[in-house]
Amino acid sequence: MTDRLTTLEEHTTHQTATLEELSGVVAAQAEQIARLERRVRLLMERAAQMEADTMSGAPLADQKPPHW
């Protein structure tokens, strides 16, 4: 009976450590996802602005005027 109890305690300890490690991984991934979502949002805003500039006929900063 004591051996069985010891084995169960060892398993519980191992599972607790694994859960804590996984919790840290999930938290880190959540932060990374939030950062990536912000970057994608900024890129989409830039792309939309570039598209609006192109549609409005405004010259792009790196384009030479037609008389060059």
Secondary structure, 3 states (H helix, E strand, C coil): CHHHHHHHHHHHHHHHHHHHHHHHHHHHHHHHHHHHHHHHHHHHHHHHHHHHHHHHCCCCCCCCCCCC
